[in-house]
Every structure is written in C-alpha cells, then in structure tokens.
C-alpha cells in the first residue's frame, strides 16, 4: 500500500483516527498542569485535553483538528479571560464587566483567571500573570489590551503547548 493516504489526510487538514507510529487506538486524556512564560506574560493551563496512543506510544496529539486555533481564539478574543477594552481613539480603557473608565491605583503586575469552554471537550482553567489594571467600579483586575500583551500571550500559549509535549502538526 502506498503512503498516499497520509498526504490526503494532510491536504485536508484532518488528523488520522489511529496512531501514526504503531496504528493503535487514540484515547482522550488531559494534562494536569502546564506553565510557560513569554515576555511579560506567564501562562498556566490546567486540564488541557489531548489524544494519546492507547498502546503506550508517547505521541500526544491535539484532541480534534483545528483545536490549537480554537484555543488561541478563545484565549485572545473569546472574552473568557478578563481583559480591558480600548474605548475610543483617546487611548482610554473601559472595564470588560461594568464599562467603567475609572481605574484604581494598584499593582502593575497581577494574576487573572478564566475558564475556556469547548463543546465536546472538558473546559480549560487559565491563569495569566501580566500587566493589569483594577477597575474602580467593580474591583476586578484585568489585563491591559496592548499589542505586546497579545503577542506575548500567543507566544506563551505556543510554549505551553510545547511544554505539554502536544504535537500540533503532522510529522
């Protein structure tokens, strides 16, 4: 048999249903905890789902095709992680919960927590340590919405997936 099936799967962006190394069945598991840092952001993920070969291979794969893209979109743009919103061209920030534009004096670095839900998969608990502001209206700490923070958060997510030994591409 030729290896054309492999290229067909790769062309359509799907993951094979069996382990590519030994042909064994893939089972669903979750990483208890993984941590990574990039720039001024530290990211911790708890309960990151993945598929692993049931016969004992060490090959870990994403739980479904396109999951890494879903995870990045949920983390950066999903609204599940408290992040302030820019309000107009003046550079003012508004609270994501109460829309207040008044901020308290407080620590420049802090931790925010969120839960990322995915249909058909267990949710992932996320903790991000980075530059924050505290809302004067509701008292919630929120990440600053700068391009540097978004880039560092994306880089930290990539490093966390590598730390969890999760294969995000085909061989």
C-alpha positions in Angstrom: 0.0 0.0 0.0 1.3 3.4 -0.8 1.6 6.3 1.6 -0.8 8.5 -0.4 -3.4 8.2 2.4 -1.1 10.2 4.6 -0.8 13.1 2.1 -4.6 13.0 1.6 -5.2 13.4 5.3 -2.6 16.2 5.4 -4.0 18.0 2.4 -7.5 18.2 4.0 -6.1 19.1 7.4 -7.5 16.1 9.3 -5.9 14.0 12.0 -5.7 10.2 11.5 -8.0 8.2 13.7 -5.2 5.9 14.8 -1.6 6.4 16.0 0.8 7.0 13.1 3.6 5.2 14.9 2.1 1.8 15.7 -1.5 2.0 14.4 -3.0 1.7 17.9 -6.2 3.4 19.0 -6.1 7.0 20.3 -7.6 7.8 23.7 -8.6 11.2 25.3 -6.7 12.5 28.3 -5.9 15.8 29.9 -2.7 17.5 31.1 -3.0 18.2 34.8 -1.0 21.5 34.6 1.5 23.2 32.2 3.2 26.5 32.5 5.1 28.8 30.1 6.3 32.4 30.0 7.0 34.8 27.2 7.9 38.5 27.5 5.9 40.0 30.4 3.3 37.2 30.4 3.2 33.9 32.4 0.5 31.4 31.4 -0.7 28.4 33.2 -3.2 25.9 31.7 -5.0 23.2 33.8 -6.9 20.4 32.1 -5.5 20.8 28.5 -7.1 17.9 26.5 -5.1 15.8 24.1 -5.2 12.4 22.4 -2.6 9.7 23.1 -2.0 6.3 21.8 -3.6 3.6 23.9 -0.8 1.1 23.4 1.8 3.2 25.2 3.4 5.4 22.5 4.5 8.8 23.7 2.9 10.6 20.7 0.4 13.3 22.0 -1.9 15.0 19.5 -4.5 17.7 19.6 -8.0 16.4 20.6 -9.5 17.4 17.3 -8.3 19.1 14.1 -8.0 22.8 14.5 -8.1 22.8 18.3 -4.9 24.9 18.7 -6.5 27.6 16.5 -9.7 27.4 18.6 -7.7 27.6 21.8 -5.8 30.7 20.7 -9.0 32.4 19.5 -10.8 31.6 22.8 -7.8 32.8 24.8 -7.2 36.1 23.0 -10.7 37.1 21.7 -13.2 34.8 23.4 -14.0 37.1 26.3 -13.5 34.4 28.9 -10.3 36.0 30.2 -10.8 39.4 31.9 -9.2 42.0 29.6 -10.0 45.7 29.5 -11.3 47.1 26.2 -9.9 50.2 24.5 -12.6 53.0 24.5 -12.2 55.3 21.5 -9.1 56.8 19.9 -8.1 58.7 23.1 -6.4 55.5 24.5 -8.8 55.3 27.4 -9.7 51.8 28.7 -13.1 50.5 29.8 -13.9 47.6 32.1 -15.0 44.4 30.4 -17.6 43.8 33.0 -19.1 47.2 34.0 -17.8 49.5 31.3 -16.4 51.9 33.9 -13.4 54.1 32.7 -12.1 54.8 36.1 -9.1 52.7 37.4 -7.7 52.3 40.9 -4.1 52.7 41.8 -2.7 49.3 42.4 0.0 46.8 41.4 1.2 46.9 37.8 1.5 43.1 37.7 -1.1 40.6 38.8 -3.0 37.4 38.1 -6.3 37.0 36.2 -8.2 33.7 36.0 -10.6 32.4 33.4 -12.2 29.2 32.1 -12.2 28.4 28.4 -15.2 26.2 27.4 -15.0 23.9 24.3 -18.0 22.0 23.0 -17.5 18.2 23.3 -14.3 18.7 25.4 -13.6 19.5 29.0 -13.0 23.1 29.9 -9.6 24.5 30.5 -8.7 26.7 33.5 -6.3 29.5 32.6 -4.2 31.7 34.9 -2.3 34.6 33.3 0.2 36.8 35.2 1.0 40.0 33.5 0.3 43.8 33.4 -3.1 44.5 34.9 -5.4 47.4 36.0 -8.0 47.3 38.7 -11.5 48.7 37.9 -12.8 51.3 40.4 -16.4 50.3 39.7 -16.4 46.6 40.2 -13.0 46.0 41.6 -11.9 43.4 39.1 -8.3 43.0 37.9 -8.0 42.9 34.1 -5.2 42.5 31.6 -4.1 45.5 29.6 -5.2 45.3 25.9 -1.9 46.1 24.2 -0.4 44.5 21.1 2.6 43.5 23.1 0.5 41.7 25.7 -1.4 39.8 22.9 1.8 38.8 21.2 3.3 37.6 24.5 0.1 35.7 25.3 0.2 34.0 21.9 3.9 33.1 22.3 3.3 31.8 25.9 0.5 29.6 24.6 2.8 28.1 21.9 5.4 27.5 24.6 2.8 25.9 26.9 1.7 23.5 24.2 5.4 22.6 23.6 5.9 22.1 27.4 2.9 19.7 27.4 4.6 17.8 24.5 1.5 18.3 22.4 2.0 17.7 18.7 0.2 20.5 16.8 1.2 19.4 13.3 1.7 16.3 11.3 5.0 14.6 11.2 
